[in-house]
Each structure stands twice: as structure tokens, then as C-alpha cells.
Amino acid sequence: MWPFGSSYPERKPEDVDGKTYDYVIVGGGAAGCVLASRLSEDPNVSVLLLEKGVVNDNLLSRIPLLSQNPMMDGLQAVKHLSQIPSALNRRLSLYWAEALGGSTRINAMLLTRGPPGNYNEWSQEFGLKDWGWESVEPYFRKSENAIGHPDAEYRGHHGPVETRQPAYPFTCYPYIEIAVRKLGLPVHNDCNDPASSAQGYFRLDQAIDSNGRRISAYKAWLSKETAIARTSHLTVCTGVTASRLEVDTKTRKVIGVQIRRKGQADRREYYVQARREVVLCSGAIEIMVIPVESYFDVYITEHSLLTWLCTLVQPFSRGHIRLTTTNPEHPPEITHPLLRDDRDLEPMRKAIRFALRLGQEFGRSGYPHPAPLVYGPGMDLEYLDQRLGFTKPLPNQKKKSGGTTELPEWQNISDEAIDEYTKRAYQSALHYACTCRMSLDAADGVVDQKLRVFGVNGLRIADASVFPKIPSAHTMAPTMMVAERCADFIKETWREKRQ
């Protein structure tokens, strides 16, 4: 198969069946790759990583813009719909990746930490004193190699995740900066500078190499070279689903994991034993990422389009997950009730008004091309519903072609117009988190500050699900930070036991 084959040492379930490992990690996404890499730095321990997807490291998966499209064939993206309808009975599309590296194989590779206040809130509001900014900041630096900020002391320069600020070949960016300055927003080169403003116009860091190729968690932490070099004590088993944890009823200790081949018809079970600990790194809902996406199929024009995306980063609306079967292949029922809490409406209205005002200033910035507003609140709702597919034209009735250019100014749009527009146009653009949140006691959470599951021995969780509250950031960097800390917690625990 050369040069197209892969010699990555992927193992099958029959290769690991009946074997015992010091650590068994369930899930090889952003967190699982970090944890497996850090724990296997010690050649005296054995580590097994279980992943539902496979490596499939092809050219398409390395090209950032192409591999970011979850609807493109050839990628390891999967899609489910939210089970419970939200506003206007809409069911949201939920995407994630099943692959070694998880959703870092299809995300936008944006590395943002979130402002220090996010983590100080974890410490002060939730009582998680070990998770304030001073505690987590060293682990952000530990993971990264900030090529784009070589002299920044607050950034890491020796970690495996290289970040750069690529030059984009679009003429609009200088004019956007003119517009945001006109509105009084500060302009910063690095949103990860803890001294920068929590709001402003930022250039963002991307996890790409010097050739512009994607640096996923798999590539940064468990590359082919790393996996081959550590085959004596690191095993990566792909294409498997964890079906059950085996627990000793007397000691309440997790002693092993039942697994089966993904999509296996005969449901044959395999078993691996954990000598020390099992760590779940399967994501808030499997390995979950929600790509920010506009309605690409709504507008087919001969011109380029630019979208202002208003994102409600920390909503009050809360969803929940419910298992409907014991079949591990069956997705859970996901209730995703966006905009069901009235407290979310006010910031969303402000954000949309601000976006419209920014668009107005952009049109006055000197941008050398026409920039009419084609989609926004205040437009004809009948026209909007037809464009979005909520209603269909009657027989012999043509699809309405007007209604997109005569929109009111931002200061004249009513709350009602914004709300009606939002119910129709919103998408799920957040990274899910907090489904197994960290807490001081079992009554209010799932894991303690060392990421140990309450009431069970030998079991930890390390991924975005343990966040007590989602940071104002893309979740890739915070998830890696959690995994880095988990590796240190585990090493510390077993160092103390040996002593």
C-alpha cells in the first residue's frame, strides 16, 4: 500500500483481550491522547488507550479547511439530532468525530484558554480552590509551543502543540479592524495574554505546523513515531466501544473494562483488566465538538459572503442526557433546549444589535466592494421561513425573492423582531461541557478536585465534562489542561502509594 498505507501500531480487541494494564484510558480524543502520552512517559508502567474510531491519517484529514467540514465524505465525523425539539420544534444537528484525536481532527484548531476570571470563578463561586487561574495556568503553558509569540513569557514554548497565527488571504480584515476601532473596541494580538482585555478584537492562534497542516491531539501527543517508540508499554486499541465497567462489589473498585468491536454484529465481548486505574476521556457527549456553521445551503450567489456570528458562550438554558438503552452503540437522548431560559434573550439581543452596528460601520470603513446586508432580523418572516425550509411555497407559487435588502437600522429593530429571527436562525455552535461536573460533594457533582468519581475507587474522568462551568473559550485547550492535571494527579497518587 506504500505510499498510502499507515504503519501506525493500531491494535484490535483480540490483541488486548484478557490482558492487564496499569492504566486503561477510555476515549482517545483531546484528553485521552494527552493522558496516554503523559502516563506512558514512564516506561515502567503499562498504558492501554481504547478509541472508538481509527487513525485514518490521510491527506484530507490534514488539510485544515477541508477536514473542518463534518459533512464531507471521507472524514470520521458523525451526526446525530437532538432528541427533544427546541424553539419552533427545531431539532439541532450534533456533530463530533470518532477518530484517534477525537474532534481535534475536524475542529477549527483554535487554541484559546479563556480569561483568568473564568477559572477564578471555578475557585471562588464553586469552592474548587485547586482550579483557580494560578493553579491551571502552568498547565496551559506546559502543553503548547507558541511559535506565533516567541517572546511571550506567559505562553508555553516547549510543549507538543504548536500554534501559529496564519496570514489570511482576505481583503476584509483591515476594514473590520477599522470598524471595531470606530466602535471603541480594543485590538489585541493575543487573546491568551492574561493581561489583555476580556473583550476586543483578537487574532487567534491555530494549532498548525509550519506547512499549514492540522496539529490534532493525535498528531501532537500520540504520533506514529511516539506510538512505535513506546510499543513495549503503550497500547493503542482502535475501533472498539467500551460496553461496561467491571467493579469489585466489596471494594467498589473498578477492576476492568468490557469492550466490543465497533459495529460488531455478534456482540462478542472482550475484557481488559486495570491494575491501578481506569480513566474515562470520552467527552461530554462522546468526543464532542459543535462546529460553528452558517446556512451555507441557503444562499447560492456569485459573490462571497461574510457572516457575523453572535455566540452565546455561557447560556443559562440547561439541557440533559438520558440513556434509553444499555446498548453502548446507541446514542443517548439529548435534550438541548437553547433559548428556553429568558435570561439568555437579553444578551443575545445585545449581541445581534452590536453585530448589525458593526456591519454598518464595516460598510463605512472604506471596504472597496459592495457589502449589503442580506440576512438578519427585521426581514420578511415568510421569506425567511421559506429560505430555511420551515415552510414550502404553495403549488404554482414561486419562492419569494425579496425581503433581504430592506432591513431596518440596528437602533430601530424591536426586541420582538430579534427574538423571532433568533428562533429561526440559531444553530448549536458551542462545545458541550459540564455533564460530569467537578464539585466538592456528590450531591452536586460527579468528580472531586482530583477528578476521582465519587463513591467509586480507581475511576477518574478527565475531559470537558468535568468543567463546573464552561469557559469563554474553545474547549480544546481547557480540555488538554484538564488531562495534563489528571496525569499529574495519577502520578502523585501512585508515587505516594509506593513510598
PyMOL commands that set and color helices and strands:
alter all, ss='L'
color gray80, all
select helices_A, chain A and resi 13-16+30-39+59-62+64-67+87-89+102-105+116-125+129-131+133-143+173-182+217-221+224-229+342-363+381-388+410-412+415-425+464-466+476-498
alter helices_A, ss='H'
color red, helices_A
select strands_A, chain A and resi 10-11+20-26+47-51+77-81+93-97+144-146+161-163+187-188+201-202+234-238+240-248+253-261+270-280+320-322+333-335+459-461
alter strands_A, ss='S'
color yellow, strands_A
deselect
rebuild
show_as cartoon
